[in-house]
Amino acid sequence: MLPYLLLLPGLLFYFVIALGPSLATTVFSFTDATGIKGSKVNWVGLDNYKEFLFMGQASIDNLEAVGRTLIFCLLVTSIQFSLGLLVAIILNQKIKGRIIFRTIYFMPVILGAVIQGLIWSLFLFPLGGPMAKFIGLFGLRSEFLGGPPEVAFGWVTAIQIWANMGTTMIIFLAGLQTIPAEMYEAAEIDGASPWQVFTNVTWPLLTPSVNTNLTLNIIGSLQAWQLFLILIGYRNKTQVLGYLIYAVGFGQTSGSVTASFRQGYAAAASIVLFVIVLVLGMSANYFLQRRETRILG
């Protein structure tokens, strides 16, 4: 009985902080809740899901946002993973100032989305910002974040990678430092080339770090939305599903807080996002675990 009593505070905390709000979101997704104090809440069943997925131009825009979210996930995961691995391998060498460089690469992670967004908004300011002046030297001009949707989307993707690559790097660094030096010495004695060392020693033994980073990158990029809010706001052809949920729930789809609040509808959209994250996350975890078993036994 005592072990269960000791677990009780932790379980209650988990329910209040995580499970409770998740269950409440599921219930709200079947209502027309607005979140406005004193407003009546009616049960609407699956109407929110039908509207989100199947009704009119809004559903087309929503599905485009889903597709854009998947593209964002693919770009961020692949590029952030590759850059994080490359930088980790370089900074794992005995080079001068490596501690300073590790700090510099990790620093964006601790700044927070608001500071990151403000820094890049100033850096990419089209009327005299540092980047505008730089490309102006070559006779070029760009609106950057205020330009066409695909350009703005590309910049936010790049900033997302910059902001979180430090986490990927640190996880890979931790993995690299668990690989015994004797493995590299044996490979060097056998005359292995640097590429052979990487493919036959480093990459297989980094499998736990690879699994962790891929899982975190996939889930994190699917849920990302703060930088879209800070950098470009609610613009057609740029928003991802996470930002769409926020904008609908808090009345900012028209660029103004005076738009209607639709938190029941936003809850339904968040359940759609949850299903996407669950399916992709579990699928990735399944294949990664099979790969780990095959490589490490």
Secondary structure, 3 states (H helix, E strand, C coil): CHHHHHHHHHHHHHHHHHHHHHHHHHHHCCECCCCCCCCCCCECCCHHHHHHHHCHHHHHHHHHHHHHHHHHHHHHHHHHHHHHHHHHHHHCCCCCCHHHHHHHHHHHHHHCHHHHHHHHHHHCCCCCCHHHHHHHCCCCCCCHHHCCHHHHHHHHHHHHHHHHHHHHHHHHHHHHCCCCHHHHHHHHHCCCCHHHHHHHHHHHHCHHHHHHHHHHHHHHHHHCCHHHHHHCCCCCCCCCHHHHHHHHHCCCCCCCCCCCCCHHHHHHHHHHHHHHHHHHHHHHHHHHHHHHHHHHC
